Structure formats: C-alpha cells, structure tokens
Amino acid sequence: MRICLLWKNIAESNELLIYANNASTSELLKCLGIFLRDRCCKLQDFQAGDAVMWLRAVDRSLLLQGWQDIAFINPANVVFVYMLVREIVDGDETKELDLQAKVLTCLYLSYSYMGNEISYPLKPFLVEESKEKFWDRCLLIVNKMSSNMLRINAEPGYFTEIFTELKACGMRSASIENQLNNNHMISPSSHITNNMLNNNLNNLSISSHNNNNNNNSNNGSKGSSNVNIVSPTTAMNNLNNLNNNHLSQSNGNLQYGSV
C-alpha cells in the first residue's frame, strides 16, 4: 500500500510539472510522432500520426475489453514512453512494422511499470508472429533502461529534462514549417498583377484572332487592318497603373509577404 501511494504521488507531481509547462496529451503525442518521423528517415511513407494511432489504438482496446478502468495515455506516461523509444529506435528501421514492434514493446513496458493494473494482456501490443522476439526486446530494454526508469520517477529534474526534450521536437518541427511557408508566401499585389496580366493576354489573343478572321474575309483588299498591337513595355506600364490605382482604393490593410 505504501509503495502504491508513493507511485501515485510521483505521478501526480509529474502531472503538475507538465501542467505548469502547458502541454496536453495530444501535443506530446504529436511531438513523439514527429520525433519518430524525423529519426526514421528510411521509412518513406511513415507519418507522425501513424505512431499516435498505434498508441491510441492499444489504450482504447484495453479500455473496451475491461483490462483498465481509466486511460493510460496521459502526459506523464507519454514522456515515459518517449524516454524508452529514443534509446531503442536507432533510425535504421527499413520497415514500418519493425518500428511499430519497437514502439509497442516500449509501450508494454510503460504499462507494466507505470500502469494502475496488476497485469496486461500481450495481444494488443504484439504485431509480429514471434513472441520470442518481443520478449527478447523487453529484456534488452529492461537491462539497458532500468536505471533511467527508476530515475525518472525519483528525480523531478530528470523528468523535466526528458519532457523539455520531447516538447522541443514539436517546436523545432513547427519552426521549420513556418520558415518554409514564409519562403513561399506571395504578396496580394502579385496575385492582382498576375490576374490582370492573364486577362490582358487572353484579350490580346482574342483580338488578334478576330482581326485575322477579318483579314481573311477581305481576300482582294490590301487595305490596312486596324489591329492595335501594344509593345510589352507599354502593356506592363498599363498594368502597373491599374495595380497602383487598385491599391490606392484599398483600405490599407493588405499585408505583404516575401516573393
């Protein structure tokens, strides 16, 4: 009973640390998925959401089958899973099934170590035919990570370190995506100019086509045809004047990005 109360107090303290840093379960799961996606570069079709789906599916299955009364996936336990995953997944995985097997093995040990129940069934965590491989992987993780598994519950500072590292994965990915989006921004004036340019080119094409038809109808006539062909410089000046007139009539709230 005293041991159970000790684990409960440790779990509650970890929850308070995460709450103070404003991180939800969904956010940390997304960060975990991003970490796996960035590390496993050899998996072309793997997405960050795939790993989130694996974890959610196991948790939901155990709830529906009555093996647990409350969901296991919470911020503190996601941090624990990440601590194991970052040491076991080396990035050399060439098959998504191999990555899933490693992730779910880490999840099984997290359930066994941090879960509220005495035991959990193996089937929801097993995605490979050989159970021996699963148990060999479990022994490998325990032998390698048992000291850290004890430390993360005994030292709040170590837990905060792992939590900060996990959250940084999502922040770094968001920063990269923002930079890519900023590099591809097009100003509203560019859209206006492009639209007017396309319209004028279409009108010029139609006008030329009509004038050609008129010339063909006058077979014997060598008189001058009234085809108004404007030079490219004059056309661009006209477009710039239209663009400036349009912007001068706007309310001044347009925001320009880099082209």
BELPEBEL-V717131 format. One record per pair of residues at least 24 apart in sequence whose C-alpha atoms are under 8 Angstrom apart, sorted by sequence separation. I is the first residue (numbers start at 1). J is the second residue. D is the distance in whole Angstrom. If there is no record, write none. Layout:
# BELPEBEL-V717131
i=I j=J d=D
i=I j=J d=D
This chain:
# BELPEBEL-V717131
i=101 j=125 d=8
i=81 j=106 d=6
i=101 j=126 d=7
i=81 j=107 d=6
i=101 j=127 d=6
i=100 j=127 d=8
i=101 j=128 d=7
i=81 j=110 d=6
i=105 j=134 d=7
i=109 j=138 d=7
i=80 j=110 d=7
i=97 j=127 d=7
i=97 j=128 d=8
i=105 j=137 d=7
i=106 j=138 d=8
i=77 j=110 d=7
i=101 j=134 d=8
i=105 j=138 d=7
i=102 j=137 d=8
i=106 j=141 d=8
i=77 j=114 d=7
i=72 j=111 d=7
i=197 j=239 d=7
i=72 j=115 d=7
i=196 j=239 d=7
i=54 j=100 d=8
i=193 j=239 d=7
i=28 j=75 d=7
i=193 j=240 d=8
i=25 j=73 d=7
i=68 j=116 d=8
i=25 j=74 d=5
i=29 j=78 d=7
i=42 j=91 d=7
i=51 j=100 d=8
i=55 j=104 d=7
i=68 j=117 d=7
i=25 j=75 d=5
i=28 j=78 d=7
i=32 j=82 d=7
i=40 j=90 d=8
i=41 j=91 d=7
i=42 j=92 d=7
i=43 j=93 d=7
i=46 j=96 d=7
i=54 j=104 d=8
i=67 j=117 d=8
i=193 j=243 d=7
i=24 j=75 d=6
i=28 j=79 d=8
i=39 j=90 d=7
i=40 j=91 d=4
i=42 j=93 d=7
i=43 j=94 d=6
i=192 j=243 d=7
i=23 j=75 d=7
i=39 j=91 d=5
i=40 j=92 d=7
i=42 j=94 d=6
i=43 j=95 d=7
i=51 j=103 d=8
i=55 j=107 d=8
i=25 j=78 d=7
i=36 j=89 d=8
i=40 j=93 d=7
i=43 j=96 d=7
i=67 j=120 d=7
i=88 j=141 d=7
i=67 j=121 d=8
i=189 j=243 d=7
i=18 j=75 d=7
i=84 j=141 d=8
i=18 j=76 d=7
i=189 j=247 d=8
i=15 j=75 d=7
i=15 j=76 d=6
i=84 j=145 d=7
i=14 j=76 d=6
i=62 j=124 d=8
i=61 j=124 d=7
i=11 j=76 d=7
i=58 j=124 d=6
i=188 j=254 d=7
i=58 j=125 d=7
i=188 j=255 d=8
i=187 j=255 d=7
i=188 j=256 d=7
i=80 j=149 d=8
i=187 j=256 d=5
i=186 j=256 d=7
i=187 j=257 d=5
i=186 j=257 d=6
i=187 j=258 d=7
i=80 j=152 d=8
i=185 j=257 d=5
i=186 j=258 d=6
i=187 j=259 d=7
i=185 j=258 d=6
i=186 j=259 d=5
i=184 j=258 d=8
i=185 j=259 d=6
i=182 j=257 d=7
i=183 j=258 d=7
i=184 j=259 d=7
i=182 j=258 d=7
i=183 j=259 d=7
i=83 j=162 d=7
i=79 j=159 d=8
i=79 j=162 d=7
i=79 j=163 d=6
i=82 j=166 d=7
i=79 j=166 d=7
i=35 j=166 d=8
i=32 j=166 d=7
i=35 j=169 d=6
i=31 j=166 d=6
i=34 j=169 d=7
i=35 j=170 d=8
i=31 j=167 d=6
i=34 j=170 d=6
i=31 j=168 d=8
i=32 j=169 d=8
i=28 j=166 d=7
i=31 j=169 d=6
i=28 j=167 d=6
i=31 j=170 d=5
i=34 j=173 d=7
i=30 j=170 d=7
i=11 j=153 d=8
i=14 j=156 d=7
i=10 j=153 d=6
i=17 j=160 d=7
i=10 j=154 d=8
i=14 j=159 d=7
i=18 j=163 d=8
i=7 j=153 d=8
